[in-house]
Each structure stands twice: as C-alpha cells, then as structure tokens.
Amino acid sequence: MTTHQVPQRMNFPTVAPKVFKAVLALDAAARAGLDPVLVELVQIRASQLNRCAYCIDYHTTDARKAGEAEARIYQLTAWEESSLYTEKERAALALTEAVTLLPGGVSDEVYDTAARHFDESELAQLIALIFTVNAWNRMNTTTRKTPGAV
C-alpha cells in the first residue's frame, strides 16, 4: 500500500508559542468537570465535521485510553442512526454539530435538549469544549498538521 504524505505548512507551536499556550489553557479550562469519554466523543465528532485528520487521530487514541469502545468510535459518524449513545451523549453530539456547522445556527430545540441533560455550568463547559476543539481543528487543518507530525 502506498500512502500520500501531506506536507505540513507550519509548526504553529514554534511560530506562535503564546497563542498555542493560550489555546492549551483554554482547552484545559473547557474540559473541567466534563466526563472524559464525552469530551473525546465531542472532539472526535467536531474533528470529523472539520476534516481534521490530526485531531481525529489524536482524539480517537485518547478515547481508547479513556475506555471508549471501538464500536462507538466507528459509529460516531452516524450517531443519529446508532443505538450506542445515551440521550445525554446524543444531546452533546447534536449541539456539537450545530455549533461546528454554525451557518445554520443553534436551534432552540438543540439548545433546549442539551440544557435538559446538562446543568447550566456543565452546558457552559460543553459549549467551551466545542468552540475550543473547533479552534484546534482550524489551527491544524490550516497548517496541515498530520497524524504523526511533531
């Protein structure tokens, strides 16, 4: 099998270390108080939508380390048709899609469903997690950071 090497455009942490460190701090703050498995599901799904190969690889690895089942990782692209996710996870994934694909906006239905499953503090953390993973995705796709790249 021959693979195609996608050249990295820039090593962002080296070129913009203050920005990179700020996003790392935001990432740590956004995760606080959220279930680690849910965190990874949200980050994988946003990364799939944003086509960020580096982040998909990174977060599927972290999901496995957090104890996530392979079947749930594989079915994440079709979570709406899958019976493997809880109602709370489904609410988080719907919110992830709405925030990530923002031109359509976040409907009251999606927001209200998430609000039924997460208290206000958790919901704020979830929203922060979603916009943070989107920042990572945009940084890594723009600079073409690929799995295995340092």
C-alpha positions as a Python dict, from the first residue, in 0.01 Angstrom:
ca = {
    (1, 'M'): (0, 0, 0),
    (2, 'T'): (132, 339, -98),
    (3, 'T'): (36, 635, 115),
    (4, 'H'): (30, 1001, 27),
    (5, 'Q'): (235, 1231, 252),
    (6, 'V'): (62, 1563, 311),
    (7, 'P'): (331, 1824, 378),
    (8, 'Q'): (289, 2028, 692),
    (9, 'R'): (282, 2402, 616),
    (10, 'M'): (397, 2533, 952),
    (11, 'N'): (486, 2421, 1302),
    (12, 'F'): (236, 2650, 1474),
    (13, 'P'): (357, 2596, 1834),
    (14, 'T'): (707, 2705, 1732),
    (15, 'V'): (595, 3005, 1526),
    (16, 'A'): (322, 3131, 1761),
    (17, 'P'): (401, 2985, 2106),
    (18, 'K'): (195, 3239, 2305),
    (19, 'V'): (-117, 3166, 2101),
    (20, 'F'): (-58, 2792, 2122),
    (21, 'K'): (-15, 2807, 2501),
    (22, 'A'): (-331, 3017, 2532),
    (23, 'V'): (-532, 2759, 2338),
    (24, 'L'): (-383, 2482, 2557),
    (25, 'A'): (-500, 2672, 2866),
    (26, 'L'): (-845, 2725, 2713),
    (27, 'D'): (-862, 2354, 2631),
    (28, 'A'): (-781, 2256, 2991),
    (29, 'A'): (-1039, 2501, 3128),
    (30, 'A'): (-1308, 2380, 2885),
    (31, 'R'): (-1265, 2013, 2985),
    (32, 'A'): (-1302, 2079, 3358),
    (33, 'G'): (-1592, 1891, 3512),
    (34, 'L'): (-1694, 1704, 3197),
    (35, 'D'): (-1689, 1326, 3159),
    (36, 'P'): (-1362, 1233, 2981),
    (37, 'V'): (-1536, 992, 2742),
    (38, 'L'): (-1794, 1257, 2647),
    (39, 'V'): (-1511, 1505, 2593),
    (40, 'E'): (-1348, 1271, 2342),
    (41, 'L'): (-1675, 1191, 2161),
    (42, 'V'): (-1743, 1562, 2114),
    (43, 'Q'): (-1388, 1631, 1998),
    (44, 'I'): (-1387, 1340, 1754),
    (45, 'R'): (-1722, 1444, 1606),
    (46, 'A'): (-1622, 1809, 1559),
    (47, 'S'): (-1294, 1695, 1406),
    (48, 'Q'): (-1479, 1466, 1165),
    (49, 'L'): (-1701, 1753, 1055),
    (50, 'N'): (-1399, 1980, 1010),
    (51, 'R'): (-1200, 1706, 834),
    (52, 'C'): (-905, 1741, 1070),
    (53, 'A'): (-707, 1419, 1028),
    (54, 'Y'): (-462, 1507, 1304),
    (55, 'C'): (-738, 1573, 1560),
    (56, 'I'): (-938, 1264, 1459),
    (57, 'D'): (-629, 1051, 1514),
    (58, 'Y'): (-541, 1227, 1839),
    (59, 'H'): (-887, 1208, 1995),
    (60, 'T'): (-967, 852, 1889),
    (61, 'T'): (-643, 749, 2060),
    (62, 'D'): (-742, 943, 2372),
    (63, 'A'): (-1094, 795, 2361),
    (64, 'R'): (-949, 445, 2363),
    (65, 'K'): (-726, 537, 2659),
    (66, 'A'): (-1038, 667, 2840),
    (67, 'G'): (-1203, 327, 2787),
    (68, 'E'): (-1424, 405, 2488),
    (69, 'A'): (-1544, 104, 2287),
    (70, 'E'): (-1429, 66, 1927),
    (71, 'A'): (-1786, 29, 1800),
    (72, 'R'): (-1885, 366, 1948),
    (73, 'I'): (-1583, 533, 1787),
    (74, 'Y'): (-1662, 375, 1449),
    (75, 'Q'): (-2031, 464, 1460),
    (76, 'L'): (-1976, 824, 1562),
    (77, 'T'): (-2011, 945, 1203),
    (78, 'A'): (-2365, 801, 1208),
    (79, 'W'): (-2452, 866, 1572),
    (80, 'E'): (-2809, 966, 1490),
    (81, 'E'): (-2877, 622, 1343),
    (82, 'S'): (-2688, 434, 1616),
    (83, 'S'): (-2831, 293, 1938),
    (84, 'L'): (-2493, 302, 2113),
    (85, 'Y'): (-2516, 653, 2260),
    (86, 'T'): (-2706, 776, 2564),
    (87, 'E'): (-2960, 1056, 2539),
    (88, 'K'): (-2710, 1287, 2713),
    (89, 'E'): (-2438, 1198, 2462),
    (90, 'R'): (-2682, 1245, 2174),
    (91, 'A'): (-2771, 1592, 2306),
    (92, 'A'): (-2399, 1679, 2328),
    (93, 'L'): (-2334, 1550, 1975),
    (94, 'A'): (-2630, 1744, 1833),
    (95, 'L'): (-2500, 2061, 2000),
    (96, 'T'): (-2151, 1986, 1868),
    (97, 'E'): (-2283, 1966, 1513),
    (98, 'A'): (-2491, 2283, 1548),
    (99, 'V'): (-2202, 2488, 1689),
    (100, 'T'): (-1947, 2343, 1444),
    (101, 'L'): (-2170, 2396, 1140),
    (102, 'L'): (-2268, 2741, 1265),
    (103, 'P'): (-2412, 2897, 946),
    (104, 'G'): (-2739, 2718, 1027),
    (105, 'G'): (-2722, 2841, 1384),
    (106, 'V'): (-2804, 2659, 1705),
    (107, 'S'): (-3177, 2596, 1713),
    (108, 'D'): (-3383, 2632, 2028),
    (109, 'E'): (-3463, 2261, 2005),
    (110, 'V'): (-3097, 2156, 2004),
    (111, 'Y'): (-3006, 2401, 2280),
    (112, 'D'): (-3307, 2310, 2497),
    (113, 'T'): (-3237, 1937, 2459),
    (114, 'A'): (-2878, 1989, 2572),
    (115, 'A'): (-2998, 2206, 2861),
    (116, 'R'): (-3222, 1920, 2980),
    (117, 'H'): (-2919, 1689, 3008),
    (118, 'F'): (-2655, 1930, 3139),
    (119, 'D'): (-2691, 2179, 3422),
    (120, 'E'): (-2605, 2537, 3332),
    (121, 'S'): (-2242, 2507, 3444),
    (122, 'E'): (-2189, 2181, 3254),
    (123, 'L'): (-2357, 2328, 2947),
    (124, 'A'): (-2122, 2626, 2956),
    (125, 'Q'): (-1826, 2386, 2980),
    (126, 'L'): (-1963, 2182, 2688),
    (127, 'I'): (-2005, 2492, 2472),
    (128, 'A'): (-1648, 2596, 2561),
    (129, 'L'): (-1522, 2247, 2473),
    (130, 'I'): (-1694, 2264, 2134),
    (131, 'F'): (-1556, 2605, 2038),
    (132, 'T'): (-1212, 2503, 2164),
    (133, 'V'): (-1194, 2186, 1955),
    (134, 'N'): (-1307, 2394, 1658),
    (135, 'A'): (-1013, 2629, 1722),
    (136, 'W'): (-776, 2330, 1730),
    (137, 'N'): (-929, 2193, 1410),
    (138, 'R'): (-887, 2523, 1230),
    (139, 'M'): (-529, 2563, 1350),
    (140, 'N'): (-434, 2209, 1249),
    (141, 'T'): (-612, 2193, 914),
    (142, 'T'): (-478, 2532, 807),
    (143, 'T'): (-121, 2434, 891),
    (144, 'R'): (-176, 2079, 763),
    (145, 'K'): (-68, 1913, 1084),
    (146, 'T'): (-97, 1544, 1006),
    (147, 'P'): (-103, 1237, 1229),
    (148, 'G'): (248, 1152, 1336),
    (149, 'A'): (371, 1509, 1284),
    (150, 'V'): (564, 1664, 1569),
}
